[in-house]
Amino acid sequence: MGEAAAVPQNLYNYADKTTGAARDLKGWITGVLSPAISSYQAGAKDFGNDISNLTVARWGPSGGAVDGEVLSNLGTIAATDAEVKAVGKAFEVAGGGGGAQVFNPGLLPSHGYVVTTDDRINQTRELADVYDKYFGAIPPMSSQTTTWVRPLGGNHGVILGRFFIPYKTGAFGQLEGDDRSFSANPNAPYRVAFAWDTATGKITYTVTPSTEIIPGHMVGKTYIPPSTKVIPAKDIGNGFWENKVKVYLDNNGSLQVKYKGINSKMPVFAVNGDIGIKLNDSGGSQVKLEGDAYPNFELLQYRAGHPPQFLAQSKTRENPGNAIEPGLNSTPHWPAGQREEAWDNGKRVPFDSSPIETPNTHIWREPGPPQQRTVS
């Protein structure tokens, strides 16, 4: 192994490439191989050839279906890739590994190790999950883009912002919501999320698919029960009805985020807004949010040696009597459909008293196009 082989970015690149190859192979198996096997079996039977004694279940080297065995092995590959990425992060947290000690096996994916430069555990379960969830493989049928800003000094960890629908449904009951309250669990469901690794400057922006609720209905005399359909996330780009994001780290270390998130089914209920985040050397934080008052928003900080910390919590603005769809707060010029909120060290403060800027008030400097990665 050469001197540069353990550089964290090399490990990230390796894990990303092998994960992508495994994902492509999985798609080929489920989309091509498995249907071909089924068609071959059905065709042989149609021509009077009984191949029941030569079923696919006998073709695998260990007695299992060929396609099933490959898919099972791909799961192992994905787990290994996650561990490689975790090792890269451990090197990074430990400053390249110099003088690092290994503690508490089992906190990282599978049997990965926790690396610390002193006698404390330097990775929490939540921090490891954040790296895996938001900087690992792209969630199925989601869209994700990656961009970079300059790294910050100090132990600021990862900043995670998530927009989520707190109700069971959204869009007048046509789409599934996330049905949850505020949560520090990295695996909690969300609609749109951005994750900022302050140590490397890497930022990901992820939009998850929408799930359409199909009510029960009649087809002729046959009743079709209720069902759901997952619709892949729209692309992230500069088109009229696409998800959008711009980020900029100003000279004061304040991250500016301009976002637009849309659902996958209909050309309404886009969520637009601006966020400003300032992390202080003392460990404090200042946050500003302005934009559509929908849906819920949470901003969290995950740091080595610290429990997760909420930096901001914003509830969607409820309409009087809840008689009107809350998602209308995301439509332009809807009465009382905008929010202007600010937080100092996680505590709400008057919006106008906060010195933090957002892209709406900041003289925006175009950082260049993000690197788009889309999976459907």
N, C-alpha and C positions, 0 to 999 in steps of 0.2 A: 504493500500500500504506500503510495507516494506521500510526500509531505502535505500536499493539498487535499488528500483524499478525505480527511475528516473535517474539512471546512464545512460549517453548517449548511451553506448554500448548496454545496455539492450533494450533501445528503438529501436536502429538500428536492433538488432536481431529480436525483435518482428515484426517490419515493414517488414524485409526481409522474415521472415517465412510466414506471412500472405499474402504478395505479391506473394510469390512463390506458395502458396496453391491456391490463386485465379487464377494465371496464368495456373496452371495445370488443374483446373476445367474448365476454359475457353477453353482449348484445348480439353478436353473431350466432352464438349458441341458441339463445332464446328466440331469435328472429329467423334463423335459417336452418340450423342443424336439427333442432327438435321438431319443427314442422316437417322437414324432409323425412325424418325417421318415421313420423306418424303417417305421412303420405305413402311411404314405401310399404309399411305394414298393411295399410288399407288397400293399396293397389294390388298387392300380392294376394290378399284374400278375395278381392273381386275377380281375379283370374283363376280362382279355384285352388290356389296354393295355400295350404294351411301352414302358417309359420308360427303357430302358437308356441311350438317347442323351441323356437329360436327368437324369442322376444328380446327386446332391447335390454331387459334386465339381466340377460346372460352374457352380454357383450363386453361389459367392463372387466378390467383385470382383477378386480376384487369382487366380482359378481354383481355389481350395481350397474345402472344404466350409464351408458357412455356420457351422455350430456349431463346427467346428474352428478357423476363423479367429477367431471371437469369443473362444474359450477362449485362443487364443494371445495375443490382445491383452490379455486380462485378466491374463496373466502379466506383461506389460510394466507394466500399471497397478500390480500388486502390488509390483514392483521399485521403481517411482517412489515409491509410498507409503512404502516402507522408507527411501528416501533422504530424503524429507521429514522423517521421524521422526529420522533420523540428524542432519540439519541442526539440528533443534530441540535435540537432545542436545548438539551442538557449541556452540550458543549458551549452553546451560546450563553446560557445563563451563568455558567461557570467561568466565563471569560476565556474560553479555549481549553479549559480543563486544567490549567495550572494550579496546583495545590488543592484540587477539589477532592472531596471525600464522597463516598457512595453510601446512601442511607435508604432504609425503608423500601426494599423491593416490593413491587406490586402496585404502586400508586400510578404508574404510567400504564398505557395499554398492555395487556397481557402480563409480561413479566419484566417490563422496563424498569429502569432504576431512577431514583431521585438523586440529583447531584446538588451539592451545597458547598459553599466555600467556608462554612464555619460549622458549628455544632447543631444548627437548626435544620429542620426539613425545609428545603428551599422550593419545593414544588408541592402544591396542594392538589388534591384530586380534581378540584374544579379547574385549576389553571391548566392541568394536563388535558382535561376534556375540552377546554376552550381551544387549545392549539390543535387538537385532533378534529374538532367540529368545524372550526371556521378557517383553518389554514391547511386542512387536509383535503380529502377527496370532496369534490363538489356534490352536494346532496342530489339524489335522483330527480330528474325533470326540473331542476332549478337552473337559474342563470346566475353567473358570478363573473365579476370583473376584478382584476387586481391592479393596484397602482402603488407607488412608493413616494414617501416624503423622507426628509432627512431624519436619522435616528435622534432620539432624545437621550440625554445622560440621566443617570439616577435610576432608581428602582420604581418605575411607573407601571411596568407590566403591560397588560393588554386591556384596552378600553373597548367595551362591547356595547353597541347601541342596537336595540331591537324594537320594531313596531309590531304589535300583535293585536288581534281582535279579541277582546275579553269575553265576547258572547259566543253562544253555540253556533250562531249563523251570522252572516252579513249579506249586504246587497239585497235587502228585502227578502231574506230567507233563501236566496238562490245559491249561496256559497257557504261552505263550512267556515266557522270561525275557529279561533284557537282555544276558546273556552277555558281561560285561565286568568289568574291574577298576576301581580308582579312576582317575579321569581329570579333567584340567583342561579338556578340550575342551568348550566350551559346547554343542556339538551331540551329545554322547554321549547315548544313550538312557536313559530313566528311567521310573519308575512315578509318582512324586509329586515335585513341586519347589516351593520357594518362593524368590522373588527379592526382595530388599530394596534399592531404590535409596536410599541414605542421603542423597543430596543433595536429593531431592525428598520423601522419605518414602513413596513409592509402593511397595506390596507386592503381588505377584501370587502366587497359589497355584494350581497347575496339576496336574490329574490326567489322565494319558494313558489311551487305550483299552486294553483287554485283547485279546490275540490267542489265540483258542481253537485248540488243536491237535486236528484231527479225524482219527483213525487210519483206515487203509485198512479197508474192509469190503465185504461182499458184499450186493448187492441182487438177489435172485433168483439168477441164474447169472452176473451181471455184477459184476466186481470194481471197486470205486470206490477209486482211489488216495488216499493221505493228502493232506490239504489243511488250510488254515487259514481262520479266520473272525475278522474284526476286530469287536469288540463295543464300541460307544460307551461312553465313561466315564459313570459314574453322576453325578447332579447333586451340587452342593455346597450344602448347606443344613442344616436342623436335624431332618430326618426320621430315622426309626429306622435305615434302612440307606442312608445317604448319606454322602458325604465331608464332613468338617467342618474348619474352621480358625478360630482366634481369635488375635489378636495384640494386644500392648500394649507401649508403650514407657514404661518407668518414669522417674522423675525423675532417676535416675542414668545414663540413656542405655542401659539394658539392655533388649534386645528379648525379649519373652516370646512364645513360639509354642506353642499347644496344637493338635495335629493329629490327624486320623483319615483314613486312606486305605484305600479298599476296591477290590477288583477288580470287573470288570463282569459276571462270569458267575455267581458263587455267593455266598450269604450267609455265608461264612466267610473267615478269613484277613484280617480287618481289622487294620490297623497303627495303633496308638495310642501317643502319647507327648507329651513336653514338652521344649522346648528353651529355653535361656537364652543370650543372646549379648551380650557387653559389648565394645565397641571403645574403646580408649584413645586419647587425644590424641597419644600418642607413637608410635602405629602398632601397638601390641600388641593382643592379643585374649584373651578368656577365654570358654570355651564349656562348657556343661553339657547333657547329654542323658540322659533317663531315659524308659523305656517298653519296648515290645515289642522283643525282640532280633532283629528281622527287618524288612526285609532290610538290605543294606548302606546306610550313610549317609555322605555326604561334604558338607563345608561349605567353600566356597571364597570368596576375596575377589579381586575384579577392580578394580584401581585405575589411574587415569591415571598413566603414567610408571613402572609396576611390572609385573613378570610376575605371572601368577596365583599365588595362595598358598593352600595347604590350611590351614584353621583347625581341622579335625577330620576324622578318618577312623574309622569304626566298622564292623567286620565283623559280619555276622549270626552268631549263636551256633550253631556246628555241634553237632549231636547226636552222641552216641557212635557211632563207626563209620560215621557218615553213613547209617545204616540207616533212620533215621526222617526223614520230610519236614521240612526246616528251617523251612518255613512254619508248622509247628505252634507255633513260638515266638511267633507273633502271636495265638494263641488264649488266652483268659483262664485264668490260674492254671496254665498249663503249667509243669512243673518246669524251673527254670533258664531260663525264657523271658523274663526281664526283664534290662535292662541299665541300669547307672548308671555313666556315664563322664564325664570332664571333661578339658579341655585348656587349657593356658596357652601362648599364642603357638604353637599348633599341636602342642605336645608334651603327651603324656598325663600327667596328674597324678592323685593320689588324689581320688576323688569328694567325700569329706567335707571335704577341705582347700580346695575351691574356694569362694570367697565368692559366686559367681554364683547367682542364684535362677532357678528355672523356674516355670511356672504351677502346678506341683504343690506348690511350697513357698511361692509368693508369694500374698499376699492379692489375689485376682484382682479387677480392676475391669473390668466389661463395657465394651468400647470401642464398642459399637453394632454393628448387623448390617453385614457387608461388602456391597459392591455386586456382585451375582452376574451373571456373563456366562457363558452355557453355549452351546456349539455342538455339534451332533450331526450 
